[in-house]
Amino acid sequence: MILIIILGILLVIVSFSLKSSPNQFTQYATIARIIGFVIIFLGLFSSAFKQVEAGKVGVKTLYGEVQPDILNSGLNIINPLMDVTYFDIQTQNNTMASEKSEGSTIAGGNAVRVLSNDGLEVIIDLTVLFRIIPTDAPVILKQIGVNYNDKIVLPVTRTRIRDNAVYYDAVSLYSTKRNEFQQRIFKSIEADFKKRGIVLEQLLIRNINLPTSVKTTIESKINAEQDAQKMIFVLQKEKQEAERKRVEAQGIADYQKIISTGLSDKQLQYESIKAQKELAASANTKIIFMNGKGNTPIILSDK
């Protein structure tokens, strides 16, 4: 729009020059002047209207002085001499990862390298979700500028992670203390962001990479624990089987004791007679009982 206004001003100047120095183009001086004023008017008129896209706000500056009020989404009427800087107020993310394809476009990746409480280097991949506070956009422009991601988000996040990692050893960061560590750095980063007009929505630890030696130790420990658990299971199973056999043997012994001490000769004779009677009464059966001892009779049957 400024270029259009400048073009109109040049046309007006040229028209006055043609009027003051008569030549073959003098007849066009009036037309050039009219066109110049029309262009200037159109430039000023269009500069007074600013359209702000959805999810953005505009910050006005007049000769370098930042205005305290903002332009909301939609069509706004402003002083044509003002410049407008647009800020994105939607959720933004910054991923810091070991792999270049997963993180920001920095050669070799930009994961956070920290020293744990036990002096080991731990590499942390994480994602930061944040947004700027719309009403604080003028302050951000004045104190930080539009590059607040590189000036505030990245350095504050990396510094606070390093500051808090020293309270944990490497294995705890990797396993039992991971959630606690994430909540701790979230609170400290959130406080720093808020002072700068930025809201921290979420901080997601995506991965924690331990040194190879530590990984090997952890894997060995896990394997040993699994073997121990397996051995405990086998021992419990063997104990149960031994208990089952003991109970079974005790039952057999009790049974034999009952048989040997609880049955008299008369009872055995009675049971024998009952069995013989049932067998003799069965159809299509020939039964021969031959017993030369005792009082049990010999029974012959063809039925």
Salt bridges, closest charged atoms under 4 A:
ASP69 OD2 - LYS60 NZ 2.69
GLU102 OE1 - ARG206 NH2 3.48
GLU121 OE1 - ARG113 NH1 3.41
ASP163 OD2 - ARG160 NH1 3.59
GLU180 OE1 - LYS177 NZ 3.61
ASP192 OD2 - ARG160 NE 2.54
GLU201 OE2 - ARG131 NE 2.90
GLU241 OE2 - ARG244 NH2 2.70
GLU243 OE2 - ARG246 NH2 2.78
GLU248 OE1 - ARG244 NH1 3.31
